[in-house]
Amino acid sequence: MTKEWIRQRKKDPYYRKAKSEGYRSRATYKIKQMDERVRLLKKGYRVLDLGVSPGGWSQYARERVGETGLVVAVDIIPMPSLEGVTFIRGDIEHPSVREKILECSTEYDIVMSDISPSLSGNRTLDRGRSLGLAWSVMDLSLSVLKKRGNVVVKLFQGDEVGELKKEFSKYFWRVENHKPLSSLKKSIEIYLIFRGFYGCQED
Ligand SMILES: C[S@@+](CC[C@H](N)C(=O)[O-])C[C@H]1O[C@@H](n2cnc3c(N)ncnc32)[C@H](O)[C@@H]1O
């Protein structure tokens, strides 16, 4: 984090808004804006939040799903505890993490992933790692989602995004690209939203 980065961040309207509204991250507005657009979260939903720290997405999800819902969240780095959120520390690509996720619920209504790899500065490498992680998120989603469930997954734009969409769109009713207003224009991140999981029966 350079001094310039910190200066820019303090000027950022979503950073200020998050501070004043008590959210842990400016990223909170990304899921909020996508939810306002396509109604992703409802009362009573079971939510799996991948790449949660510091916890803005889970804070928002908790508000939306209410007392009857469930929020399970995973990250490789620690997260300060959040009321009503079950935190699992670990790598989503590790089988023991998948087991812990399934111990909390075997039928999630939504899997949402804001996972970013640690950036190397080499765009090709970073895009490849982001794509690999998005692929892992989708694989995991197929084994934990309930029918008609949804997935939101972040990844870095590049030609290979089409392959991932093609591979997984067959399991869903619809897939769309989203770039919420709060996602910085200069950032190459986009979100794919897969809606209406059909289940995984072999054809
Ligand atoms: C942009 S941050 C998430 C911000 C969060 N949505 C919020 O609103 O506070 C991305 C997170 O992905 C996590 N991450 C990266 N690779 C991961 C992996 N393989 N398994 C779990 N978490 C991972 C990072 O540790 C980081 O905390």
The ligand as a MOL file (V3000), in Angstrom:
LIG
                    3D

  0  0  0     0  0            999 V3000
M  V30 BEGIN CTAB
M  V30 COUNTS 27 29 0 0 0
M  V30 BEGIN ATOM
M  V30 1 C -11.2790 -8.6530 -2.2480 0
M  V30 2 S -11.0730 -9.6130 -0.8030 0 CHG=1
M  V30 3 C -12.7690 -9.9110 -0.3080 0
M  V30 4 C -13.4870 -8.7280 0.2730 0
M  V30 5 C -14.8310 -9.0980 0.8660 0
M  V30 6 N -15.7950 -9.4760 -0.1540 0
M  V30 7 C -15.4420 -7.9940 1.6930 0
M  V30 8 O -16.4800 -7.4480 1.3130 0
M  V30 9 O -14.9060 -7.6800 2.7490 0 CHG=-1
M  V30 10 C -10.5750 -11.1660 -1.4600 0
M  V30 11 C -10.2730 -12.2440 -0.4450 0
M  V30 12 O -10.0680 -13.4900 -1.1180 0
M  V30 13 C -9.2560 -14.2770 -0.2540 0
M  V30 14 N -8.7220 -15.4680 -0.9500 0
M  V30 15 C -7.8050 -15.5120 -1.9530 0
M  V30 16 N -7.5520 -16.7790 -2.3200 0
M  V30 17 C -8.3330 -17.5740 -1.5270 0
M  V30 18 C -8.5150 -18.9860 -1.4370 0
M  V30 19 N -7.8520 -19.8360 -2.2410 0
M  V30 20 N -9.3790 -19.4760 -0.5190 0
M  V30 21 C -10.0520 -18.6140 0.3080 0
M  V30 22 N -9.9270 -17.2680 0.2470 0
M  V30 23 C -9.0810 -16.7480 -0.6580 0
M  V30 24 C -8.1750 -13.2840 0.1800 0
M  V30 25 O -7.5140 -13.7240 1.3490 0
M  V30 26 C -8.9980 -12.0030 0.3770 0
M  V30 27 O -9.3320 -11.8100 1.7380 0
M  V30 END ATOM
M  V30 BEGIN BOND
M  V30 1 1 1 2
M  V30 2 1 2 3
M  V30 3 1 2 10
M  V30 4 1 3 4
M  V30 5 1 4 5
M  V30 6 1 5 6
M  V30 7 1 5 7
M  V30 8 2 7 8
M  V30 9 1 7 9
M  V30 10 1 10 11
M  V30 11 1 11 12
M  V30 12 1 11 26
M  V30 13 1 12 13
M  V30 14 1 13 14
M  V30 15 1 13 24
M  V30 16 1 14 15
M  V30 17 1 14 23
M  V30 18 2 15 16
M  V30 19 1 16 17
M  V30 20 1 17 18
M  V30 21 2 17 23
M  V30 22 1 18 19
M  V30 23 2 18 20
M  V30 24 1 20 21
M  V30 25 2 21 22
M  V30 26 1 22 23
M  V30 27 1 24 25
M  V30 28 1 24 26
M  V30 29 1 26 27
M  V30 END BOND
M  V30 END CTAB
M  END
